[in-house]
Amino acid sequence: MDQKFSPRVRDVITYSREEALRLGHNHIGIEHILLGIIREGEGNAVKILRRLEVDLDELRRVVEHGMEPASAVHPPEKDKIGLVRQAEKMLKITFLEAKLFKSPHIDTEHLLLSMLKDEDNLATRSLSRFNVDYDAVKQEVESILAGDSGPKAEMPGSSTDDDDDEGGAS
């Protein structure tokens, strides 16, 4: 399933697992994936959140505050921690989001979009406190693809560098 995931998305998933363990949780939920996106700190999802004027430290606090406390009775085991069904579904939706934007790889903006498709999760509720919803993120992705890169955003398939003059000379 993850062969289409960009290296950055793979990092986010690793960070999500680490965030779940750090918080003492024995599962990886959508909220942990959002924390992984924030922790990764440089993907297109983070660039979009910054363009939408989200304070990432405050978002992290809101997400962590909204989580259930860790169970002291059943501490997490690193090798046995897995995705909850809702997070698995979200990851499957990333394929559709990438396809929608004709992207050859799944990147962090697709994670963010698929996360926001499901309104019944802590991550989406937390993002909505910052006025971030699916339509706002989709509009930012479209804006970046159209060349309005804002603060140096880079999207797959939307080269804005000067490679136009490399091709035709013989």
N, C-alpha and C positions, 0 to 999 in steps of 0.2 A: 504494500500500500504506500510506503513512504518513498518509493523511487522517484516520484515527482516532487517531493519536498525539497526546497532549497536548503543549502547548508545552514542558513540562518534559522529556518523553521525547525530543523533538527536540533539546533542549539536551544531554541525556545522550548521544545518538548523536554529536552534534558533539564533545562532550568525549571520547568514546571514540576518535574519529579522532585528536584532538589528543594523547591519551595514547599511542596507538600510535606516532605520529610522534615524540613526546618520547622514547619508549623505543627508537626506531630500528627499529621493526617495519614491514614492508611489507604488513600485513594487520590487520584488526580482528577479534579473537576475542572470545569470551564474557568472558574475563578483562579485556579492555579496556572492555567494557560495564560490568562491575562497577566498574572504576576510574572510569568516567564517572559512575556513580551516586554514588560516594563524593565525587567532585569537585563534583558539582552540589550536594550537601550539604543540601538542604531537602525533598526529595520524601518521599512516604510510605514508600518503601523504606528510606531513611535513618532515618526515624522508627521504623520497625519494628525495624531493626537496633539502634538505641539502646535500644528497649524490651527487646530480647533481650540487652542489656548487652554489645554488641560494641564494642570499642575500634576505631574506624574508622581511626585512624592505624596501628595494629598490623595490621589487616586489609589495608590498602594495602601495608605492608611484606611481609606474607606472600605476597600475590599477586605483587608485583614480584620477590620473591626466587625464586618458583617458575617464573618465565618463562624461556624460552630467551634467551640473550644475542642482542643485535642483530647482524645481519650487516654487517660493515664493507665487505664485497665489493659488496653490493647495497643501498646506502642507499635508504630509502623516498622515493618521489616523491609529494608531497602530492595530486596529481590522480589518481594511479593506485592509491591505497590503497582496498581494498574489504573487505567482510565475508567471512570464511571460511564455508564451507557450514554448519558447526555453528551459527554465530551467525545466519545467515539463517534456519535452522530454528527457532532460539530465538525470533526476532522473530515468526515466523508463529504460534508457540504462544501468544504474548501475546494474540492475538485470542481464542483459546479461553479463556484465563484471565479476560480482561475479560468475556466472555460469561457465564462461570460465576458471576461476581459481579454480573451485570446492569449493568455499567458502560458508559455510552455512549462513553467514551474509554479508550484504553490509557494507563495511567499507570505510574509507576516500580514500584509494588508488583506489577504484572503482569509487568514485566521480571524482577523478582527471583524471582517464582514460576516463570516459564517457565525461567529459568536453572537453578533447583534441580530441575526435572523431569529434566534430563539429569545423571546422576551422574558422567559421564566427561568432566569438564572441570576445569581449574585453579580456576575461580571456585567451583564447588560444593565441590571438595576443600578449598579455603581456608576457605570458610564453615563447613564441617563441623568444622574445628579449633576453631571458636567455638560449637559445638553448635547451629548453624543449619541446619535442613533444611526441606524443602518443608512438612511437616506443621506445624512450629513457625511458619513464616511465614503459612501459611494460617490457622492459629488466631488469629494477631495481626490479620490482615485481617478475619476474622469478628468478632473482639472490637471492633475499631474501628467496623465497620458496625453492630454492636449498640449502639453509643453509649458504650462504654468507651474514650474517646479518649486516656486516659493523658496524656502530655505534649503536649496540643494538636494531635493528629493530625486531619487533615481528609481525608475520602474522598469521591469523587464519589457523589452520590446519598444521602449520609448527613448531611443538614443537622442540626446540633445547635444552631443559633442560635435566636433567639426570633422566627421568622417565622410561628409558629402563629397569632398574633393579627392578621396582616396581611390574611388572606383573607376572612372572612365578613361584615364590617360593610358595610352599604349606606347 
